[in-house]
Amino acid sequence: IYNFTADVDSSSTLNLFLINITGYLVKKNYFINLNQANSSCNISSLNLLDSDNHIDDFININHISKHTTSSTIQKNILKGKSKCIFYAKAKIFDKSYSSQVSQTNNNIILSNNAIVHSNPQLEIHNNDVKCSHGSTTGELDADALFYMRSRGIDLSECKKLILNGFANSIIENIMNNKIKNKIKNKIDNWLLNVN
């Protein structure tokens, strides 16, 4: 169980990268308050689950002041009997004029027994806002696999290339190259078991 709370003040930005590569039972709670004008929060999350892994993410962002911005992007790859829960709620208070919220959850399921629950939510108490949220869940794109295979790439390698691009889109914005490369190596090792 992991609990994280942050109060973001004027003209400040909180950038969070949440990376989980397997995890038997993981529950994470994030409580972010955008307290002052021009404060912002960017959450980029990646979960790679297999076997009986269970990861539950709860993200709550409060837009308390005007001109606040939040972006939440989570990508999940699930195989085996794994389960992932994505719950993200952004609340825009009545005096939070000109605030912006974006929530995105993309999931790739690689087995018939994997389960994902996606629940992006917006609670808006002001009309002067720009908000969007969305969720997609599916398998690997059959057309993309066919195209790559017609170019001489074997099926297993095709899957790994697509999944690598999907996962790396989350970590490409990490500024510390040492940390970024360490995470990329862990992703590559996890993808070795994809058939």
KAVENBEL-V35897 format. One record per residue. N is the residue number from 1. NEAR is the number of other ideal C-beta (glycine too) atoms within 10 Angstrom. Layout:
n->{N/N}
near->{NEAR/NEAR}
This chain:
n->{1/2/3/4/5/6/7/8/9/10/11/12/13/14/15/16/17/18/19/20/21/22/23/24/25/26/27/28/29/30/31/32/33/34/35/36/37/38/39/40/41/42/43/44/45/46/47/48/49/50/51/52/53/54/55/56/57/58/59/60/61/62/63/64/65/66/67/68/69/70/71/72/73/74/75/76/77/78/79/80/81/82/83/84/85/86/87/88/89/90/91/92/93/94/95/96/97/98/99/100/101/102/103/104/105/106/107/108/109/110/111/112/113/114/115/116/117/118/119/120/121/122/123/124/125/126/127/128/129/130/131/132/133/134/135/136/137/138/139/140/141/142/143/144/145/146/147/148/149/150/151/152/153/154/155/156/157/158/159/160/161/162/163/164/165/166/167/168/169/170/171/172/173/174/175/176/177/178/179/180/181/182/183/184/185/186/187/188/189/190/191/192/193/194/195}
near->{8/10/10/12/10/15/15/22/13/12/11/15/12/16/13/15/18/19/17/17/17/15/17/9/11/17/14/18/15/21/14/24/19/32/17/17/17/17/24/20/26/16/21/20/23/22/28/25/28/19/11/12/23/17/25/17/24/16/26/16/26/21/31/20/21/17/18/29/18/26/17/27/17/24/21/27/26/24/20/15/16/26/18/28/17/25/16/27/17/29/16/25/18/9/12/23/16/14/26/17/26/17/26/16/25/19/21/22/20/18/13/6/12/21/15/20/14/20/14/21/13/15/13/16/12/15/7/10/18/10/16/11/18/11/17/11/16/9/10/18/12/8/8/13/17/11/12/18/13/8/8/7/15/10/12/12/13/18/20/18/15/17/19/15/9/17/25/16/14/21/17/10/11/18/8/10/8/8/13/16/12/12/20/16/10/14/20/13/10/18/17/8/10/18/8}
